[in-house]
């Protein structure tokens, strides 16, 4: 993911904002990232990512990304559609569902 890509889709919090918050405010716990624009307090999808960013900052190591923005969005959509979380009002909408190819 790129720096300006959203991490928290419910409250429009970018990766850049989260990383800067970690650097400047140095929260003691990962849950302290909720003070960064409400990140992690909506549907819950971004909590695992926020924890990973926090743990990486605590170790002082480089952040390794394993997902593109499109993959992150698709996995969030699957999480929401599976009923595991409810986006906050005003959240970035889910991408349209892909229809399976017609057989024939």
C-alpha positions as CSV (number, residue, x, y, z in Angstrom):
1,X,0.0,0.0,0.0
2,X,1.1,3.5,-0.7
3,X,1.4,6.2,2.0
4,X,-1.7,8.1,1.0
5,X,-3.9,4.9,0.7
6,X,-6.5,4.6,3.4
7,X,-5.9,2.1,6.3
8,X,-9.1,2.9,8.1
9,X,-11.9,3.1,5.5
10,X,-14.5,4.1,8.1
11,X,-12.8,7.3,9.1
12,X,-10.6,8.0,6.1
13,X,-7.3,7.6,7.9
14,X,-4.3,7.1,5.6
15,X,-1.2,5.0,6.1
16,X,0.8,8.2,6.2
17,X,-1.3,9.7,9.0
18,X,-1.0,6.5,11.1
19,X,2.8,6.3,10.6
20,X,3.2,10.0,11.5
21,X,1.0,9.5,14.6
22,X,3.1,6.6,15.7
23,X,6.3,8.6,15.2
24,X,5.1,11.8,16.9
25,X,2.8,10.5,19.7
26,X,4.5,7.2,20.4
27,X,1.4,5.5,22.0
28,X,2.1,2.9,24.6
29,X,-0.4,0.5,23.2
30,X,-1.7,-0.3,19.8
31,X,-5.2,0.8,21.0
32,X,-3.8,4.3,21.3
33,X,-4.0,4.5,17.6
34,X,-7.8,5.1,18.0
35,X,-6.8,8.7,18.8
36,X,-5.5,9.0,15.3
37,X,-8.7,10.1,13.7
38,X,-10.7,7.3,15.2
39,X,-8.8,4.6,13.4
40,X,-9.9,1.1,14.3
41,X,-13.1,2.2,16.0
42,X,-15.5,1.5,13.1
43,X,-16.0,-1.8,11.5
44,X,-12.8,-3.3,13.0
45,X,-11.3,-4.4,9.7
46,X,-8.1,-2.3,10.1
47,X,-7.3,-3.3,13.6
48,X,-4.9,-6.1,12.6
49,X,-3.1,-3.7,10.2
50,X,-2.9,-1.0,12.9
51,X,-1.4,-3.5,15.4
52,X,1.2,-4.6,12.8
53,X,2.2,-0.9,12.2
54,X,2.4,-0.4,16.0
55,X,4.5,-3.5,16.6
56,X,6.8,-2.5,13.7
57,X,7.2,0.9,15.2
58,X,7.9,-0.6,18.7
59,X,10.7,-2.7,17.2
60,X,12.1,0.2,15.2
61,X,12.2,-1.9,12.1
62,X,11.1,-1.2,8.5
63,X,7.5,-1.8,7.6
64,X,7.0,-4.5,5.0
65,X,3.8,-4.4,3.0
66,X,2.3,-7.6,1.8
67,X,-0.9,-6.3,0.2
68,X,-1.9,-3.9,-2.5
69,X,-4.6,-1.4,-2.0
70,X,-6.9,-3.5,-4.3
71,X,-6.3,-6.6,-2.2
72,X,-6.8,-4.7,1.1
73,X,-10.1,-3.3,-0.2
74,X,-11.3,-6.7,-1.5
75,X,-10.5,-8.4,1.8
76,X,-12.2,-5.6,3.8
77,X,-15.3,-6.0,1.5
78,X,-15.3,-9.8,2.2
79,X,-15.0,-9.1,5.9
80,X,-18.0,-6.7,5.9
81,X,-20.1,-8.9,3.6
82,X,-19.5,-11.8,6.0
83,X,-21.1,-9.8,8.7
84,X,-17.9,-9.4,10.8
85,X,-18.2,-5.6,11.1
86,X,-20.4,-2.7,10.2
87,X,-18.9,0.4,8.5
88,X,-19.3,3.7,10.3
89,X,-21.6,6.3,8.7
90,X,-19.6,8.1,6.0
91,X,-17.2,5.2,5.5
92,X,-15.6,4.6,2.1
93,X,-18.1,2.4,0.3
94,X,-17.4,-1.2,-0.5
95,X,-16.4,-2.0,-4.1
96,X,-19.1,-3.5,-6.2
97,X,-19.4,-7.3,-6.0
98,X,-17.9,-9.2,-8.9
99,X,-20.4,-11.4,-10.7
100,X,-19.1,-14.9,-11.4
101,X,-18.4,-15.5,-15.1
102,X,-21.3,-16.9,-17.0
103,X,-20.8,-20.6,-17.9
104,X,-21.7,-21.7,-21.2
